[in-house]
Amino acid sequence: MNENASKSTLQRLPFYLDVLKKRQANGEEFVSSSIIAKELNLNDVQVRKDLASASKLGGRPKVGYEIQELIDDIQSFIGCDRIDKAVLVGVGSLGKALLGYKGFLDYGLEIIEAFDSHSSIIGDEIKGILVSPMEDLAESIKENGVKIGIITVPASVAQEVADKLIEAGCKAIWNFAPTKINVPEDIIVQNENMASSLAVLSRHLNSKN
Amino acid sequence: MNENASKSTLQRLPFYLDVLKKRQANGEEFVSSSIIAKELNLNDVQVRKDLASASKLGGRPKVGYEIQELIDDIQSFIGCDRIDKAVLVGVGSLGKALLGYKGFLDYGLEIIEAFDSHSSIIGDEIKGILVSPMEDLAESIKENGVKIGIITVPASVAQEVADKLIEAGCKAIWNFAPTKINVPEDIIVQNENMASSLAVLSRHLNSKN
């Protein structure tokens, strides 16, 4: 096991879980690194290295990895077998969309409260999640031990919101605003750049026309 | 201009647009590459190279780039000044969330119809977008000239859906299913790996505890 698994290794781990769970659903008990590598278009050496970061299990020659144990090890390594509490700031259409998504719990994320600065929406419940005023943000984070802040405000106020989340105690920021935010070294930011993805798709179509 | 701008250049272009629009909103007319680089924590040379991919404008010494012209050039290069039609397949909670998001139009994406295999939801409208049966998918893509397919089905059926989208004429796939999909060379896939992002955040919190 390696406490310092690279970000790209971490990003691949959910895909290994996906392959392992599919194989298991088909009744298989063992899988080799070369089969996983082939399914994901990855290099065999890379797969073995990634798996060694997350699990002390070795793949046995001619048999491979024991699927259930490997699933348990990866989930425990990532921490997705444990629930992290999150708050979401910015209840516009994207914020509402994410509040309505029930799949995050499968990955260990629970959004416990949402915040917005517009009085018209404060006090509403979106899929059972209360929208509170920004003034209550810091207290909620501290009282509930919230570690993840989800940012779905416009780009122009994303930095300000990130600063507030971090000051109140969040250690991880999931940023959906299409802008760069700066954070202290011990804080992790994961950017979800839907604008960047759309730029890649749109340019591809544009250059074909 | 470079017809073969790299994917990472394309992914950065929306961030340049963000900086340019903020500066413009502040009443500025010109901006230097070094200011853009500083705001985005990028290298000055990288910024100038990226901008040269999208625009034939040069930054003038001591003055910089003319903001409005650079915005126009980048938008036209990406193609986000033009609307691309999309269909969404898989109207579960993530699919509904995306159908409810009104921000895609700003980036040139219009979802015109949704598809699902569950009869209980077929015929419903989600934020004005009709949910149709899978049998109608190919005809809708062909008739409406749809170029982008958005996949929000479970991982286990994502490949099958991608194959149908491509066979009907989609040239770009926006994949939100946490699995790898294989496509022909002339098709572009952009993966939105929320599971990967959550793995990075969760591991970071996990390793601190």
Contacts between the chains, C-beta under 8 A, distances in Angstrom:
chain1	res1	chain2	res2	distance
A	3	B	207	6.1
A	5	B	203	7.1
A	7	B	200	5.8
A	10	B	196	7.3
A	10	B	199	5.0
A	10	B	200	4.8
A	10	B	203	5.3
A	11	B	193	6.5
A	11	B	196	3.8
A	11	B	197	7.8
A	11	B	199	6.5
A	11	B	200	6.3
A	12	B	196	7.5
A	13	B	196	7.9
A	13	B	199	5.4
A	14	B	178	5.5
A	14	B	193	7.1
A	14	B	195	3.9
A	14	B	196	5.5
A	14	B	198	7.9
A	14	B	199	5.3
A	15	B	178	7.1
A	15	B	179	6.9
A	15	B	180	6.2
A	15	B	196	7.7
A	18	B	155	5.2
A	18	B	178	5.7
A	18	B	179	5.0
A	22	B	155	7.5
A	22	B	156	6.5
A	25	B	156	7.9
A	39	B	180	7.1
A	40	B	180	5.1
A	41	B	180	6.6
A	41	B	182	7.4
A	77	B	203	7.1
A	77	B	206	7.8
A	78	B	199	4.9
A	78	B	202	5.4
A	78	B	203	5.2
A	78	B	206	7.0
A	79	B	202	4.2
A	79	B	203	5.7
A	79	B	205	6.4
A	79	B	206	3.0
A	80	B	198	7.1
A	80	B	199	6.8
A	80	B	202	5.4
A	82	B	202	7.8
A	82	B	206	7.1
A	84	B	201	7.6
A	84	B	202	6.1
A	84	B	205	5.7
A	92	B	103	7.9
A	93	B	100	6.2
A	93	B	101	5.0
A	93	B	102	4.5
A	93	B	103	6.1
A	94	B	101	5.3
A	94	B	103	5.9
A	96	B	97	8.0
A	96	B	100	6.3
A	97	B	96	8.0
A	97	B	97	3.6
A	97	B	98	6.4
A	97	B	100	5.0
A	97	B	101	4.7
A	98	B	97	6.4
A	100	B	93	6.2
A	100	B	96	6.3
A	100	B	97	5.0
A	100	B	100	6.9
A	101	B	93	5.0
A	101	B	94	5.3
A	101	B	97	4.7
A	102	B	93	4.5
A	103	B	92	7.9
A	103	B	93	6.1
A	103	B	94	5.9
A	103	B	194	8.0
A	104	B	194	7.9
A	104	B	198	7.2
A	107	B	194	7.6
A	107	B	195	5.6
A	107	B	198	4.3
A	107	B	199	7.5
A	107	B	202	7.3
A	108	B	198	7.0
A	108	B	202	5.4
A	109	B	198	5.8
A	109	B	201	8.0
A	109	B	202	7.5
A	147	B	205	5.2
A	148	B	201	6.0
A	148	B	205	7.3
A	155	B	18	5.2
A	155	B	22	7.4
A	156	B	22	6.5
A	156	B	25	7.9
A	171	B	204	7.2
A	171	B	205	5.9
A	171	B	208	6.4
A	172	B	201	4.4
A	172	B	204	5.7
A	172	B	205	5.8
A	174	B	197	6.5
A	174	B	198	7.9
A	174	B	201	6.2
A	178	B	14	5.5
A	178	B	15	7.1
A	178	B	18	5.7
A	179	B	15	6.9
A	179	B	18	5.0
A	180	B	15	6.2
A	180	B	39	7.1
A	180	B	40	5.1
A	180	B	41	6.5
A	182	B	41	7.3
A	188	B	200	6.9
A	188	B	201	6.2
A	188	B	204	4.3
A	190	B	197	4.4
A	190	B	198	7.9
A	190	B	200	5.3
A	190	B	201	5.4
A	192	B	192	7.4
A	192	B	194	7.0
A	192	B	197	6.1
A	193	B	11	6.5
A	193	B	14	7.1
A	194	B	104	7.9
A	194	B	107	7.6
A	194	B	192	7.0
A	195	B	14	3.9
A	195	B	107	5.6
A	196	B	10	7.4
A	196	B	11	3.8
A	196	B	12	7.5
A	196	B	13	7.9
A	196	B	14	5.5
A	196	B	15	7.7
A	197	B	11	7.7
A	197	B	174	6.6
A	197	B	190	4.3
A	197	B	192	6.1
A	198	B	14	7.9
A	198	B	80	7.1
A	198	B	104	7.2
A	198	B	107	4.3
A	198	B	108	7.0
A	198	B	109	5.8
A	198	B	174	7.9
A	198	B	190	7.9
A	199	B	10	5.0
A	199	B	11	6.5
A	199	B	13	5.4
A	199	B	14	5.3
A	199	B	78	4.8
A	199	B	80	6.8
A	199	B	107	7.5
A	200	B	7	5.8
A	200	B	10	4.8
A	200	B	11	6.3
A	200	B	188	6.9
A	200	B	190	5.3
A	201	B	84	7.6
A	201	B	109	8.0
A	201	B	148	6.0
A	201	B	172	4.4
A	201	B	174	6.2
A	201	B	188	6.2
A	201	B	190	5.3
A	202	B	78	5.4
A	202	B	79	4.2
A	202	B	80	5.4
A	202	B	82	7.8
A	202	B	84	6.0
A	202	B	107	7.2
A	202	B	108	5.4
A	202	B	109	7.5
A	203	B	5	7.1
A	203	B	10	5.3
A	203	B	77	7.1
A	203	B	78	5.1
A	203	B	79	5.7
A	204	B	171	7.1
A	204	B	172	5.7
A	204	B	188	4.2
A	205	B	79	6.4
A	205	B	84	5.7
A	205	B	147	5.2
A	205	B	148	7.3
A	205	B	171	5.9
A	205	B	172	5.8
A	206	B	77	7.8
A	206	B	78	7.0
A	206	B	79	3.0
A	206	B	82	7.1
A	207	B	3	6.1
A	208	B	171	6.4
